[in-house]
Amino acid sequence: LMYSVLSDAALVWVISGTEAEVFKIDVSADALREKTEAYADSLSGRPDDGSFQTELGAELYRLLVEPVRHKLDAGKEICLIPDKFLFRLPFAALPVPGEARFLIADYRMTLAPSASVFLLNTENARRKSAAGEERVLAIGSPS
């Protein structure tokens, strides 16, 4: 999922190995920024009774995930490529509206700074996995 934030809307590109489709979200950049920052701040700040956080998170889910949910495959890893201030949004912590779970419970997710970096890292990983199986035992002190 690649997000593009425009001044008067946001676009979500759903890209797979076989197709690419774009969905428009009718929300201004300012409104989306305000919601994103408020939600991120609520997660890192003083806990409230949870209702503000849950409502705002569910609203962001409805805006950013719901329009493309039918295109997502729970059996495949989803790479999120946010845009601008959406990098601050913890997508995995978005509550599924009406459910007692978060987005991370439904999908394996990874984050990439751009589509080209994602493709480059995917190709590098493919080459390394062909080199042979790696093993490591790492032990360290947390201090």
C-alpha positions in Angstrom: 0.0 0.0 0.0 1.6 3.3 -1.1 0.0 6.4 0.2 0.2 9.9 -1.4 -1.1 12.9 0.5 -2.4 15.7 -1.6 -3.8 19.0 -0.4 -7.4 18.0 -0.8 -7.3 14.2 -0.8 -5.1 11.2 -0.3 -4.5 8.4 -2.7 -3.8 4.8 -1.8 -2.0 2.7 -4.4 -2.6 -1.0 -4.1 0.2 -2.7 -5.9 0.7 -6.4 -6.3 2.7 -8.7 -8.6 -0.2 -8.7 -11.1 -2.1 -5.4 -10.8 -2.0 -1.8 -9.5 -5.1 0.2 -8.6 -5.5 3.6 -7.0 -8.2 4.6 -4.5 -9.0 8.2 -3.6 -9.8 9.2 0.0 -11.7 12.4 0.4 -9.9 14.1 3.2 -7.8 17.3 3.3 -4.1 17.0 4.1 -4.7 19.3 7.1 -7.5 17.2 8.5 -5.5 14.0 8.0 -2.4 15.5 9.6 -4.4 16.7 12.6 -6.0 13.2 13.1 -2.6 11.4 12.6 -0.7 13.6 15.0 -3.5 13.5 17.6 -3.6 9.6 17.4 0.2 9.3 17.6 0.3 11.7 20.5 -2.4 9.8 22.3 -0.4 6.6 22.1 2.8 8.1 23.5 1.2 10.5 26.0 -0.7 10.0 29.2 -3.3 7.2 28.9 -6.9 8.3 29.0 -9.9 6.0 29.5 -9.2 4.7 25.9 -12.3 6.1 24.3 -10.7 9.1 22.5 -7.8 6.9 21.3 -10.1 4.1 20.1 -12.5 6.4 18.3 -9.7 8.4 16.6 -7.8 5.2 15.7 -11.0 3.6 14.2 -11.6 6.8 12.2 -8.1 6.6 10.8 -8.7 2.9 10.0 -11.9 3.8 8.1 -10.1 6.5 6.2 -6.9 4.7 5.3 -7.5 1.0 5.4 -11.2 0.4 4.9 -11.4 1.6 1.2 -8.7 -1.0 0.2 -9.4 -3.8 2.7 -11.1 -5.9 0.1 -7.9 -5.9 -2.0 -5.7 -7.1 0.9 -4.7 -10.8 1.3 -4.3 -11.8 4.9 -2.0 -14.6 3.8 0.5 -12.2 2.3 2.8 -9.6 3.9 1.7 -6.0 3.3 4.3 -3.4 2.7 3.2 0.1 3.8 4.7 3.1 2.1 3.4 6.1 3.9 3.8 9.7 2.7 4.7 12.9 4.6 3.3 12.9 8.1 1.8 9.4 7.7 5.2 8.1 8.6 4.4 9.0 12.2 1.2 6.9 12.2 1.6 3.5 13.7 -0.6 1.6 11.2 -0.2 -1.7 13.1 -1.9 0.0 16.2 -5.0 1.1 14.3 -8.0 -0.5 16.0 -10.4 -2.4 13.7 -13.8 -0.6 14.1 -16.3 -2.6 16.0 -13.7 -5.3 16.9 -11.5 -5.9 19.9 -8.3 -6.2 17.8 -5.7 -4.1 15.9 -4.7 -4.1 12.3 -1.6 -6.1 13.0 -3.8 -9.0 14.1 -5.1 -9.3 10.6 -2.0 -8.8 8.4 1.8 -9.2 8.5 3.2 -5.8 7.8 6.4 -4.1 6.9 7.2 -0.4 6.4 9.3 1.0 3.6 10.4 4.6 3.0 9.6 4.4 -0.7 8.6 1.9 -3.4 12.1 1.9 -5.0 13.8 1.1 -1.6 11.3 -1.7 -1.0 12.1 -3.2 -4.4 15.8 -2.9 -3.9 15.6 -4.6 -0.5 13.4 -7.3 -1.8 15.9 -8.1 -4.6 18.8 -8.0 -2.1 17.0 -10.4 0.2 16.2 -12.8 -2.7 19.9 -12.9 -3.7 21.1 -13.5 -0.2 18.6 -16.3 0.4 20.0 -18.1 -2.6 23.5 -18.0 -1.1 22.6 -20.6 1.5 21.0 -20.9 4.9 22.5 -18.7 7.6 22.5 -19.4 11.3 23.4 -17.1 14.2 23.3 -17.3 18.0 23.6 -13.9 19.6 24.0 -13.3 23.3 24.4 -9.9 24.9 23.8 -7.9 28.0 20.8 -5.5 27.8 22.7 -2.9 29.8 
